[in-house]
């Protein structure tokens, strides 16, 4: 392998490394987005459960 081919290979490896880093960063951002949506959904479920529990308690107290 001559020097020019070596430089080309090094450049190619650098580009591939950058692509891998960018891909990993994109996946990380998508994962964070998914976790944020999951947290919002869990929050909605929690509020719904608390609200329905309070409503049931009020219904039970009224029926006594």
C-alpha positions as CSV (number, residue, x, y, z in Angstrom):
1,X,0.0,0.0,0.0
2,X,1.5,3.3,-1.0
3,X,1.2,6.6,1.0
4,X,-1.7,7.9,-1.1
5,X,-3.8,4.8,-0.5
6,X,-3.0,4.9,3.2
7,X,-4.2,8.5,3.4
8,X,-7.4,7.6,1.5
9,X,-8.0,4.7,3.9
10,X,-7.5,6.9,6.9
11,X,-9.9,9.5,5.5
12,X,-12.4,6.8,4.8
13,X,-12.1,5.4,8.4
14,X,-12.6,9.0,9.7
15,X,-15.7,9.5,7.6
16,X,-17.1,6.1,8.8
17,X,-16.3,7.0,12.4
18,X,-18.2,10.3,12.0
19,X,-21.1,8.6,10.4
20,X,-21.2,6.1,13.3
21,X,-21.1,8.8,15.9
22,X,-23.9,10.8,14.1
23,X,-26.0,7.6,13.9
24,X,-25.5,6.9,17.6
25,X,-26.4,10.5,18.5
26,X,-29.5,10.2,16.4
27,X,-30.5,7.0,18.0
28,X,-29.9,8.4,21.5
29,X,-32.1,11.4,20.7
30,X,-34.9,9.1,19.5
31,X,-34.6,7.0,22.6
32,X,-34.8,10.1,24.8
33,X,-37.9,11.2,22.8
34,X,-39.5,7.8,23.3
35,X,-38.8,7.9,27.0
36,X,-40.3,11.4,27.3
37,X,-43.5,10.2,25.6
38,X,-43.5,7.2,27.8
39,X,-43.2,9.4,30.9
40,X,-46.0,11.6,29.7
41,X,-48.3,8.6,29.1
42,X,-47.4,7.2,32.6
43,X,-48.2,10.6,34.1
44,X,-51.6,10.6,32.3
45,X,-52.3,7.0,33.6
46,X,-51.3,8.0,37.1
47,X,-53.6,11.1,37.1
48,X,-56.4,9.0,35.7
49,X,-56.0,6.3,38.4
50,X,-55.8,8.9,41.2
51,X,-58.9,10.7,39.9
52,X,-60.9,7.5,39.5
53,X,-59.9,6.4,43.0
54,X,-61.0,9.7,44.5
55,X,-64.3,9.4,42.6
56,X,-64.9,5.9,43.9
57,X,-64.1,7.0,47.5
58,X,-66.6,9.8,47.2
59,X,-69.2,7.4,45.8
60,X,-68.7,4.9,48.6
61,X,-69.0,7.7,51.2
62,X,-72.2,9.0,49.6
63,X,-73.8,5.6,49.6
64,X,-73.2,5.1,53.4
